[in-house]
Amino acid sequence: MTMKDDNARQAGLARLAHTAHRRGMEVDALNCFLLEANARRCVPPLAAGEVLPIAARAVEGPR
């Protein structure tokens, strides 16, 4: 799945982050996972400065 719209890219990565965190992924692994997903799925990819806060919000929220 390729995500092209800004909102779709952020929402899609947020869904991935929440799912991975619920399955036990911690923030460091989550950062790497989302950066890789961003590079592979988002056209064009979001900047790292936009991706890393998505991971942080996933970890802060409930599992």
Sequence and secondary structure as in RCSB ss.txt:
>XXXX:A:sequence
MTMKDDNARQAGLARLAHTAHRRGMEVDALNCFLLEANARRCVPPLAAGEVLPIAARAVEGPR
>XXXX:A:secstr
  B SHHHHHHHHHHHHHHHHHTT  HHHHHHHHHHHHHHHBSS   HHHHHHHHHHHHHS  
